Amino acid sequence: MPLGAKSKSSGIWSGVIEKCERKLVNWKCQYLSLGGRLTLVNSVLDALPSYMMSIFPIPAKVTKRLDAIRRNFLWKGSEDKKKYHLVKWEELLVSKRGGGLNIRYLSTQNNNLMMKWLWKFASPEVSLWKEVITTKYGMEDKWMTDGVTSPYDCSVWRSIRNLRLLWLLVKDRTKCKVGNGEKVAFRNGIWCGQETLKQAFPKLHSLSQAQETSVADLWTGQGWNLHLRRNLNDWEITSIARFHDTMARATNLAEEQDRLIWKGERKGEFTVRSTYRELRPIEEQKAGWPWRMIWRTKIPYKVNYFTWLLAKEEVLTHENLNKRKCNLCSRCYLCEEQVETVNHLLLHCKWTDQLWQMFIHKREIKWTKPGRITEVLKCWNSDGNAGKKEERWRIVPACIWWTIWNERNQRCFEGKNNNIQKIKINYLGLYYFWCKQVVIGNSEDVSNVIDWL
């Protein structure tokens, strides 16, 4: 951690950027698939800035630089030549359920990591650093210090405490668990129900003489002393009766200290992961996006990634290359009769159709082939009546697409053409290998797998 540096300076992040670039030098010496690069982006490049982001607010300039490093490594890998970025970066940051790759928003992650310090400060644990900060800055309320205004104070705590809306976000997503009642505000704290007593009983609040007292101040051991300014009128009796009914379950204080409960977690503890899911920018949920068929199917991870690209219709067929101004004469490499689009090549080409029919006729299924990849993924399980063999059935579409795409690339770049029988043999071998790795036992052979079909 840089000592004495300005908390908002981009210069203190140079070490983090250098670490990321050094990692890339080592990774570029290896052959990595798109799926492998995605794993490294999510597990390493997203994690390297975490320590600095938990202390300092990340400048927009640094965010753009780290995004560029992650984006270029994901699409270009070890090659220095120009590569197409097939999907917009903003779409990659969306969760997998929403149609993205769940790459981290660095600015949101930065806020969540800094919020963790505010949560730790408000916790009942006794720590030396909390006593030092409390003594130096004073307390705004029983849970948090005053805002830091002096330019000569500690830049670390100033950047955490003064970051816009962070403490308000913490207060909005917590409720109080009463222990000894010394910290919890009787009328302004959320501790008895889903709202404050001030909101639930506004008339009683207006009659109170002590409006900023704690729970412990008003509890006498036998009941609640509300310190009202006057006696209640007859029409106000129902309000005080309703108040006592509400307070009936909160009549005993304990010796332990009061603490905050995080609403988004079952255990009531703040976690960066759950808070990130809640606070990341609102994403447009795609109706019926088949994320389970894409990411939960037990196939090699690079094929999961390839299936995701197919569902996005962003693989580099002639159609997509022409959209990028390559000006090609579009023709399907298999049938040589139609324009090469994603949906034609992998669904409707007469060569590809023979692979689909291998399964459809064998299972005696009446199936009308959908027009798009996403529609196939949505209906495949329900139309296939997979039953106990669901895992095997889920593998079929990805296996067909991977086989056809490899055949297409072999014809395009190597000039080697396999006949349909050879393609079918390649497909069955690949399908059996994937099934054997993740589904069936060693006792089953190819004939048993085919018999199941």
C-alpha positions as CSV (number, residue, x, y, z in Angstrom):
1,M,0.0,0.0,0.0
2,P,1.5,3.4,-1.0
3,L,2.1,5.5,2.2
4,G,1.5,9.2,2.1
5,A,0.0,9.2,-1.4
6,K,-3.1,11.1,-2.4
7,S,-6.0,8.7,-2.2
8,K,-7.6,9.9,-5.5
9,S,-4.4,9.9,-7.5
10,S,-4.1,7.6,-10.4
11,G,-0.4,7.2,-9.8
12,I,-0.9,4.9,-6.8
13,W,-2.5,2.3,-9.2
14,S,0.5,2.0,-11.5
15,G,1.7,-1.1,-9.5
16,V,-1.6,-2.8,-10.0
17,I,-1.5,-2.1,-13.8
18,E,2.1,-3.4,-14.0
19,K,1.1,-6.7,-12.2
20,C,-1.7,-7.3,-14.7
21,E,0.6,-6.6,-17.6
22,R,3.2,-9.0,-16.2
23,K,0.6,-11.7,-15.8
24,L,-0.3,-11.3,-19.5
25,V,3.3,-11.8,-20.6
26,N,3.4,-15.2,-19.0
27,W,-0.1,-16.2,-20.2
28,K,0.7,-15.1,-23.8
29,C,3.4,-17.8,-23.9
30,Q,0.7,-20.4,-23.7
31,Y,-2.0,-21.5,-26.0
32,L,-5.3,-20.7,-24.3
33,S,-8.8,-21.1,-25.7
34,L,-11.5,-18.4,-25.2
35,G,-12.9,-20.4,-22.3
36,G,-9.5,-20.5,-20.7
37,R,-8.9,-16.8,-21.1
38,L,-12.3,-16.1,-19.6
39,T,-11.4,-18.2,-16.6
40,L,-8.2,-16.2,-16.1
41,V,-10.0,-12.9,-16.5
42,N,-12.6,-13.8,-13.9
43,S,-10.3,-15.5,-11.4
44,V,-7.0,-13.5,-11.7
45,L,-7.4,-10.2,-13.5
46,D,-10.6,-9.3,-11.5
47,A,-8.8,-10.2,-8.3
48,L,-5.5,-8.4,-8.6
49,P,-6.8,-4.9,-7.9
50,S,-9.0,-6.1,-4.9
51,Y,-6.7,-5.1,-2.1
52,M,-6.2,-1.5,-3.5
53,M,-9.9,-1.3,-4.3
54,S,-10.8,-2.1,-0.6
55,I,-8.9,1.0,0.5
56,F,-8.9,3.6,-2.2
57,P,-11.6,4.8,-4.7
58,I,-10.6,3.7,-8.2
59,P,-10.3,6.6,-10.7
60,A,-12.2,6.4,-13.9
61,K,-8.9,6.6,-15.9
62,V,-7.6,3.4,-14.1
63,T,-10.9,1.6,-14.6
64,K,-10.7,2.3,-18.4
65,R,-7.1,1.0,-18.5
66,L,-7.9,-2.2,-16.6
67,D,-11.0,-2.8,-18.7
68,A,-8.9,-2.4,-21.8
69,I,-6.4,-5.0,-20.5
70,R,-9.1,-7.5,-19.7
71,R,-11.0,-6.9,-22.9
72,N,-7.9,-7.2,-25.2
73,F,-6.7,-10.4,-23.5
74,L,-10.1,-12.0,-23.7
75,W,-10.4,-11.5,-27.5
76,K,-6.8,-11.4,-28.7
77,G,-5.1,-13.9,-26.4
78,S,-1.4,-14.5,-27.3
79,E,-1.7,-12.9,-30.8
80,D,-0.6,-9.3,-31.3
81,K,-2.5,-8.8,-34.6
82,K,-5.9,-7.2,-34.7
83,K,-8.8,-9.4,-33.6
84,Y,-12.5,-8.8,-33.7
85,H,-14.2,-8.1,-30.4
86,L,-17.3,-10.2,-31.1
87,V,-19.6,-8.9,-28.3
88,K,-19.8,-5.4,-26.7
89,W,-17.9,-5.1,-23.4
90,E,-21.0,-3.8,-21.6
91,E,-22.8,-7.1,-22.5
92,L,-19.9,-9.2,-21.0
93,L,-20.3,-7.5,-17.6
94,V,-23.9,-8.7,-17.3
95,S,-24.5,-11.9,-15.3
96,K,-24.7,-15.3,-17.0
97,R,-28.4,-15.4,-16.3
98,G,-28.9,-12.2,-18.1
99,G,-26.9,-13.2,-21.2
100,G,-23.4,-12.0,-20.3
101,L,-20.2,-13.5,-18.9
102,N,-20.3,-12.1,-15.3
103,I,-17.1,-10.2,-15.6
104,R,-16.8,-7.7,-12.8
105,Y,-17.8,-4.0,-12.9
106,L,-14.7,-2.6,-11.2
107,S,-16.4,0.5,-10.0
108,T,-19.2,-1.4,-8.3
109,Q,-16.7,-3.9,-6.8
110,N,-14.7,-1.0,-5.5
111,N,-17.7,0.4,-3.6
112,N,-18.6,-3.0,-2.2
113,L,-15.1,-3.5,-0.8
114,M,-15.0,-0.1,0.8
115,M,-18.5,-0.7,2.3
116,K,-17.0,-3.7,4.1
117,W,-14.9,-1.3,6.2
118,L,-18.0,0.7,7.2
119,W,-19.7,-2.6,8.1
120,K,-16.6,-3.7,10.2
121,F,-16.6,-0.3,12.0
122,A,-20.3,-0.6,12.9
123,S,-19.8,-4.2,14.2
124,P,-19.6,-4.8,18.0
125,E,-16.1,-6.2,17.9
126,V,-13.5,-4.2,19.8
127,S,-10.5,-3.2,17.8
128,L,-7.6,-0.7,18.3
129,W,-8.1,0.9,14.8
130,K,-11.8,1.6,15.6
131,E,-10.8,3.3,18.9
132,V,-8.2,5.5,17.2
133,I,-10.7,6.6,14.4
134,T,-13.4,7.2,17.0
135,T,-11.2,9.4,19.1
136,K,-9.8,11.3,16.2
137,Y,-13.0,12.1,14.3
138,G,-15.9,11.8,16.8
139,M,-19.2,10.0,16.2
140,E,-22.1,11.1,14.0
141,D,-24.3,8.6,15.8
142,K,-23.8,5.4,17.8
143,W,-22.7,3.5,14.6
144,M,-20.5,5.8,12.5
145,T,-18.0,8.6,12.7
146,D,-18.5,12.1,11.5
147,G,-17.6,13.0,8.0
148,V,-13.9,13.8,7.5
149,T,-13.5,17.4,6.3
150,S,-9.9,18.4,7.0
151,P,-7.4,17.9,4.1
152,Y,-4.7,16.9,6.6
153,D,-6.6,13.9,8.1
154,C,-6.0,10.3,7.2
155,S,-6.6,9.9,3.4
156,V,-7.6,6.3,3.7
157,W,-10.5,6.8,6.2
158,R,-11.5,10.0,4.5
159,S,-11.9,8.3,1.1
160,I,-13.9,5.5,2.7
161,R,-16.1,7.6,5.0
162,N,-16.8,10.5,2.5
163,L,-17.5,8.4,-0.6
164,R,-20.9,9.5,-1.8
165,L,-23.8,7.5,-0.5
166,L,-21.8,4.5,0.9
167,W,-22.9,4.8,4.5
168,L,-26.5,5.6,3.3
169,L,-26.4,2.4,1.4
170,V,-25.3,0.4,4.4
171,K,-28.0,1.9,6.6
172,D,-30.7,1.3,4.0
173,R,-29.8,-2.4,3.8
174,T,-29.5,-3.1,7.5
175,K,-31.7,-3.5,10.5
176,C,-30.8,-3.5,14.2
177,K,-30.6,-6.5,16.5
178,V,-31.1,-5.3,20.0
179,G,-28.7,-6.6,22.7
180,N,-28.2,-4.2,25.6
181,G,-30.1,-1.4,23.7
182,E,-27.4,1.2,24.1
183,K,-26.7,1.8,20.4
184,V,-30.1,1.3,18.9
185,A,-32.2,4.5,18.5
186,F,-35.6,3.8,20.0
187,R,-37.7,5.8,17.4
188,N,-35.3,6.2,14.4
189,G,-33.8,2.7,14.2
190,I,-35.3,-0.3,12.4
191,W,-35.3,-2.9,15.2
192,C,-38.9,-3.8,15.8
193,G,-40.6,-4.7,12.5
194,Q,-39.8,-3.5,9.0
195,E,-40.0,0.2,9.7
196,T,-39.0,2.7,12.4
197,L,-41.3,3.4,15.3
198,K,-41.3,7.0,14.2
199,Q,-42.9,5.9,10.9
200,A,-45.2,3.4,12.5
201,F,-46.5,5.7,15.2
202,P,-46.0,9.3,14.1
203,K,-48.5,10.8,16.7
204,L,-46.7,9.2,19.6
205,H,-43.4,10.4,18.3
206,S,-44.7,14.0,18.1
207,L,-45.8,13.7,21.8
208,S,-42.5,12.4,23.0
209,Q,-40.2,14.7,25.0
210,A,-37.0,12.6,24.3
211,Q,-37.0,11.9,20.6
212,E,-33.3,10.9,20.2
213,T,-33.0,8.4,23.0
214,S,-31.8,4.8,22.8
215,V,-33.8,1.6,23.6
216,A,-31.9,1.2,26.9
217,D,-32.9,4.7,28.0
218,L,-36.6,4.0,27.8
219,W,-36.6,0.4,29.1
220,T,-37.3,0.3,32.9
221,G,-37.1,-3.4,33.4
222,Q,-40.9,-3.6,33.8
223,G,-42.1,-1.7,30.8
224,W,-41.5,1.3,28.5
225,N,-41.3,4.8,29.8
226,L,-42.2,6.9,26.8
227,H,-41.8,10.4,28.4
228,L,-44.9,11.9,26.8
229,R,-45.5,15.6,27.0
230,R,-49.2,15.2,28.1
231,N,-51.8,12.6,29.0
232,L,-53.4,10.7,26.1
233,N,-56.9,11.5,24.9
234,D,-59.6,8.9,24.6
235,W,-59.2,8.6,20.8
236,E,-55.4,8.1,21.2
237,I,-55.8,5.0,23.4
238,T,-56.0,2.6,20.4
239,S,-52.7,4.0,19.1
240,I,-50.9,3.3,22.4
241,A,-52.6,-0.2,22.6
242,R,-51.3,-1.0,19.1
243,F,-47.9,0.3,20.2
244,H,-47.7,-2.1,23.2
245,D,-48.8,-5.0,21.0
246,T,-45.9,-4.2,18.6
247,M,-43.5,-4.0,21.5
248,A,-44.7,-7.2,23.2
249,R,-42.0,-9.3,21.5
250,A,-39.2,-6.9,22.5
251,T,-39.4,-6.7,26.3
252,N,-36.1,-8.2,27.3
253,L,-32.7,-6.7,26.8
254,A,-29.5,-8.9,26.8
255,E,-26.0,-8.3,28.0
256,E,-24.5,-8.6,24.6
257,Q,-23.9,-5.4,22.5
258,D,-26.3,-4.2,19.8
259,R,-25.4,-5.1,16.2
260,L,-26.5,-4.6,12.6
261,I,-28.1,-7.3,10.5
262,W,-27.6,-7.3,6.8
263,K,-31.0,-7.8,5.1
264,G,-29.7,-9.6,2.0
265,E,-28.0,-12.5,3.8
266,R,-29.6,-15.4,5.7
267,K,-26.9,-15.2,8.4
268,G,-27.2,-11.4,8.6
269,E,-23.6,-10.8,7.7
270,F,-22.3,-8.4,5.1
271,T,-20.7,-10.2,2.1
272,V,-19.1,-8.5,-0.9
273,R,-20.5,-11.1,-3.2
274,S,-24.2,-10.7,-2.3
275,T,-23.9,-6.9,-2.2
276,Y,-22.3,-6.9,-5.6
277,R,-25.3,-8.8,-7.0
278,E,-27.6,-6.3,-5.5
279,L,-25.8,-3.1,-6.4
280,R,-24.4,-3.7,-9.8
281,P,-26.1,-1.7,-12.6
282,I,-29.6,-2.8,-13.5
283,E,-29.4,-5.2,-16.4
284,E,-32.1,-6.0,-18.9
285,Q,-33.2,-9.6,-18.2
286,K,-33.7,-11.5,-21.5
287,A,-36.9,-13.4,-21.3
288,G,-36.2,-17.1,-21.3
289,W,-32.5,-16.7,-21.9
290,P,-31.3,-20.4,-21.9
291,W,-28.4,-19.9,-19.5
292,R,-28.7,-23.3,-17.9
293,M,-28.3,-25.1,-21.2
294,I,-25.3,-22.9,-22.0
295,W,-23.4,-23.0,-18.8
296,R,-24.7,-26.0,-16.8
297,T,-24.2,-28.6,-19.6
298,K,-21.3,-30.9,-18.7
299,I,-19.0,-30.3,-21.7
300,P,-15.5,-28.6,-22.0
301,Y,-15.7,-25.0,-20.8
302,K,-14.4,-23.7,-24.2
303,V,-17.5,-25.4,-25.8
304,N,-19.8,-23.7,-23.2
305,Y,-18.3,-20.4,-24.3
306,F,-18.7,-21.3,-27.9
307,T,-22.3,-22.2,-27.3
308,W,-22.8,-18.8,-25.7
309,L,-21.4,-17.1,-28.8
310,L,-23.7,-19.1,-31.0
311,A,-26.7,-18.1,-28.9
312,K,-25.6,-14.5,-29.4
313,E,-25.1,-15.3,-33.1
314,E,-21.7,-13.7,-33.1
315,V,-19.3,-16.4,-34.4
316,L,-17.4,-15.3,-37.5
317,T,-19.5,-16.7,-40.3
318,H,-19.5,-14.9,-43.7
319,E,-22.6,-13.0,-42.6
320,N,-20.9,-11.5,-39.5
321,L,-17.7,-10.9,-41.4
322,N,-19.6,-8.9,-44.0
323,K,-21.1,-6.8,-41.2
324,R,-17.5,-5.9,-40.3
325,K,-16.9,-4.7,-43.9
326,C,-14.9,-7.7,-45.1
327,N,-16.9,-7.9,-48.4
328,L,-16.9,-11.6,-48.9
329,C,-19.0,-13.6,-51.4
330,S,-21.0,-15.5,-48.8
331,R,-21.5,-19.2,-49.3
332,C,-22.0,-22.2,-47.0
333,Y,-18.9,-24.3,-46.9
334,L,-20.9,-27.5,-46.5
335,C,-23.9,-27.4,-48.9
336,E,-22.5,-24.6,-51.1
337,E,-26.1,-23.6,-51.9
338,Q,-27.0,-20.9,-49.3
339,V,-25.6,-17.8,-47.7
340,E,-23.5,-18.8,-44.6
341,T,-25.3,-17.5,-41.5
342,V,-25.1,-18.9,-38.0
343,N,-28.6,-20.4,-38.0
344,H,-28.2,-21.9,-41.5
345,L,-24.8,-23.4,-40.9
346,L,-25.6,-25.0,-37.6
347,L,-29.4,-25.7,-37.9
348,H,-30.8,-25.7,-41.5
349,C,-27.9,-26.8,-43.7
350,K,-28.7,-30.2,-45.3
351,W,-25.4,-31.7,-44.0
352,T,-26.1,-30.5,-40.5
353,D,-29.7,-31.7,-40.7
354,Q,-28.5,-35.3,-41.1
355,L,-26.8,-35.1,-37.7
356,W,-29.9,-33.8,-36.1
357,Q,-32.0,-36.5,-37.7
358,M,-29.7,-39.2,-36.2
359,F,-31.1,-38.3,-32.8
360,I,-34.6,-37.3,-33.7
361,H,-35.4,-40.5,-35.6
362,K,-33.7,-42.8,-33.2
363,R,-35.7,-41.4,-30.3
364,E,-38.9,-41.3,-32.4
365,I,-39.5,-37.7,-31.5
366,K,-41.8,-35.4,-33.5
367,W,-39.8,-32.2,-33.5
368,T,-40.2,-29.1,-35.6
369,K,-36.8,-27.5,-35.8
370,P,-36.8,-23.9,-34.5
371,G,-35.4,-21.1,-36.6
372,R,-32.7,-19.8,-34.2
373,I,-30.0,-21.3,-31.9
374,T,-31.6,-19.8,-28.7
375,E,-34.9,-21.4,-29.5
376,V,-33.3,-24.8,-29.8
377,L,-31.6,-24.3,-26.4
378,K,-34.9,-23.3,-24.8
379,C,-36.9,-26.3,-26.0
380,W,-34.4,-29.1,-26.3
381,N,-34.8,-30.7,-22.9
382,S,-38.6,-30.6,-22.9
383,D,-39.0,-31.8,-26.5
384,G,-36.5,-34.7,-26.0
385,N,-38.2,-36.5,-23.1
386,A,-34.7,-37.2,-21.7
387,G,-35.8,-38.5,-18.4
388,K,-33.0,-40.1,-16.4
389,K,-30.6,-39.6,-19.2
390,E,-31.0,-35.8,-19.2
391,E,-27.3,-35.1,-19.0
392,R,-26.6,-37.2,-22.2
393,W,-29.4,-35.4,-24.0
394,R,-28.2,-32.0,-23.0
395,I,-24.8,-32.7,-24.6
396,V,-26.3,-33.4,-28.1
397,P,-26.7,-29.8,-29.5
398,A,-23.3,-28.5,-28.4
399,C,-21.7,-31.7,-29.8
400,I,-23.3,-31.2,-33.2
401,W,-22.4,-27.5,-33.3
402,W,-18.8,-28.2,-32.3
403,T,-18.4,-31.0,-34.9
404,I,-19.9,-28.9,-37.7
405,W,-17.9,-25.8,-36.8
406,N,-14.6,-27.8,-36.8
407,E,-15.6,-29.3,-40.2
408,R,-16.4,-25.8,-41.6
409,N,-13.0,-24.4,-40.4
410,Q,-11.1,-27.4,-41.8
411,R,-12.7,-26.8,-45.2
412,C,-12.1,-23.0,-45.0
413,F,-8.5,-22.9,-43.8
414,E,-7.0,-26.3,-44.7
415,G,-9.0,-27.2,-47.8
416,K,-9.9,-30.7,-46.5
417,N,-13.4,-32.0,-47.1
418,N,-14.8,-35.0,-45.2
419,N,-17.8,-36.8,-46.5
420,I,-21.0,-37.1,-44.4
421,Q,-20.2,-40.5,-43.1
422,K,-16.8,-39.3,-41.8
423,I,-18.5,-36.3,-40.2
424,K,-21.0,-38.7,-38.5
425,I,-18.2,-40.9,-37.2
426,N,-16.3,-37.8,-35.9
427,Y,-19.5,-36.7,-34.2
428,L,-20.3,-40.0,-32.5
429,G,-16.7,-40.3,-31.3
430,L,-16.8,-36.9,-29.7
431,Y,-20.2,-37.5,-28.2
432,Y,-19.1,-40.8,-26.6
433,F,-15.9,-39.1,-25.3
434,W,-17.8,-36.3,-23.6
435,C,-20.4,-38.7,-22.2
436,K,-17.7,-41.0,-20.8
437,Q,-15.9,-38.0,-19.1
438,V,-18.9,-36.6,-17.3
439,V,-21.9,-39.0,-17.4
440,I,-21.4,-42.7,-17.9
441,G,-19.1,-45.2,-16.3
442,N,-16.2,-47.1,-17.8
443,S,-18.3,-50.2,-18.3
444,E,-20.4,-48.6,-21.0
445,D,-19.0,-48.7,-24.6
446,V,-20.0,-46.9,-27.8
447,S,-22.7,-49.5,-28.7
448,N,-24.4,-49.0,-25.3
449,V,-24.5,-45.2,-25.8
450,I,-25.9,-45.6,-29.3
451,D,-28.5,-48.2,-28.0
452,W,-29.7,-45.6,-25.5
453,L,-30.4,-43.3,-28.4
